[in-house]
Protein backbone atom coordinates (compact mmCIF):
# COMPACT_ATOMS: atom_id res chain seq x y z
CA UNK A 1 0.00 0.00 0.00
CA UNK A 2 2.82 2.39 0.84
CA UNK A 3 4.45 1.70 -2.52
CA UNK A 4 1.21 2.47 -4.38
CA UNK A 5 0.77 5.70 -2.44
CA UNK A 6 4.35 6.70 -3.23
CA UNK A 7 3.88 6.05 -6.95
CA UNK A 8 0.55 7.87 -7.07
CA UNK A 9 2.01 10.81 -5.14
CA UNK A 10 4.65 11.51 -7.78
CA UNK A 11 2.89 14.43 -9.46
CA UNK A 12 5.68 14.88 -12.01
CA UNK A 13 4.87 11.51 -13.62
CA UNK A 14 2.56 11.26 -16.61
CA UNK A 15 -0.24 8.69 -16.78
CA UNK A 16 1.73 6.15 -18.83
CA UNK A 17 4.65 6.25 -16.39
CA UNK A 18 2.33 5.75 -13.42
CA UNK A 19 0.61 2.79 -15.13
CA UNK A 20 3.99 1.29 -15.93
CA UNK A 21 5.21 1.54 -12.35
CA UNK A 22 1.94 0.22 -10.94
CA UNK A 23 1.62 -2.67 -13.40
CA UNK A 24 3.60 -5.19 -11.35
CA UNK A 25 2.41 -4.07 -7.95
CA UNK A 26 -0.83 -6.12 -7.68
CA UNK A 27 1.00 -9.33 -8.55
CA UNK A 28 3.74 -8.67 -6.01
CA UNK A 29 1.17 -7.84 -3.35
CA UNK A 30 -0.77 -11.04 -4.09
CA UNK A 31 2.41 -13.14 -3.84
CA UNK A 32 3.33 -11.64 -0.46
CA UNK A 33 -0.16 -11.37 1.06
CA UNK A 34 0.64 -14.02 3.64
CA UNK A 35 3.17 -11.70 5.26
CA UNK A 36 0.56 -9.08 6.21
CA UNK A 37 -1.52 -11.22 8.56
CA UNK A 38 -4.88 -9.62 9.34
CA UNK A 39 -4.53 -7.18 6.46
CA UNK A 40 -4.65 -9.89 3.81
CA UNK A 41 -8.32 -9.05 3.10
CA UNK A 42 -7.34 -5.47 2.31
CA UNK A 43 -4.61 -6.72 -0.02
CA UNK A 44 -7.12 -8.97 -1.79
CA UNK A 45 -9.49 -6.03 -2.27
CA UNK A 46 -6.72 -3.74 -3.55
CA UNK A 47 -5.56 -6.39 -6.03
CA UNK A 48 -9.13 -7.03 -7.22
CA UNK A 49 -9.90 -3.34 -7.74
CA UNK A 50 -6.50 -2.64 -9.33
CA UNK A 51 -7.00 -5.32 -11.95
CA UNK A 52 -10.48 -4.19 -12.95
C-alpha positions as CSV (number, residue, x, y, z in Angstrom):
1,X,0.0,0.0,0.0
2,X,2.8,2.4,0.8
3,X,4.5,1.7,-2.5
4,X,1.2,2.5,-4.4
5,X,0.8,5.7,-2.4
6,X,4.3,6.7,-3.2
7,X,3.9,6.1,-7.0
8,X,0.5,7.9,-7.1
9,X,2.0,10.8,-5.1
10,X,4.7,11.5,-7.8
11,X,2.9,14.4,-9.5
12,X,5.7,14.9,-12.0
13,X,4.9,11.5,-13.6
14,X,2.6,11.3,-16.6
15,X,-0.2,8.7,-16.8
16,X,1.7,6.1,-18.8
17,X,4.7,6.2,-16.4
18,X,2.3,5.8,-13.4
19,X,0.6,2.8,-15.1
20,X,4.0,1.3,-15.9
21,X,5.2,1.5,-12.3
22,X,1.9,0.2,-10.9
23,X,1.6,-2.7,-13.4
24,X,3.6,-5.2,-11.4
25,X,2.4,-4.1,-7.9
26,X,-0.8,-6.1,-7.7
27,X,1.0,-9.3,-8.5
28,X,3.7,-8.7,-6.0
29,X,1.2,-7.8,-3.3
30,X,-0.8,-11.0,-4.1
31,X,2.4,-13.1,-3.8
32,X,3.3,-11.6,-0.5
33,X,-0.2,-11.4,1.1
34,X,0.6,-14.0,3.6
35,X,3.2,-11.7,5.3
36,X,0.6,-9.1,6.2
37,X,-1.5,-11.2,8.6
38,X,-4.9,-9.6,9.3
39,X,-4.5,-7.2,6.5
40,X,-4.7,-9.9,3.8
41,X,-8.3,-9.0,3.1
42,X,-7.3,-5.5,2.3
43,X,-4.6,-6.7,0.0
44,X,-7.1,-9.0,-1.8
45,X,-9.5,-6.0,-2.3
46,X,-6.7,-3.7,-3.6
47,X,-5.6,-6.4,-6.0
48,X,-9.1,-7.0,-7.2
49,X,-9.9,-3.3,-7.7
50,X,-6.5,-2.6,-9.3
51,X,-7.0,-5.3,-11.9
52,X,-10.5,-4.2,-12.9
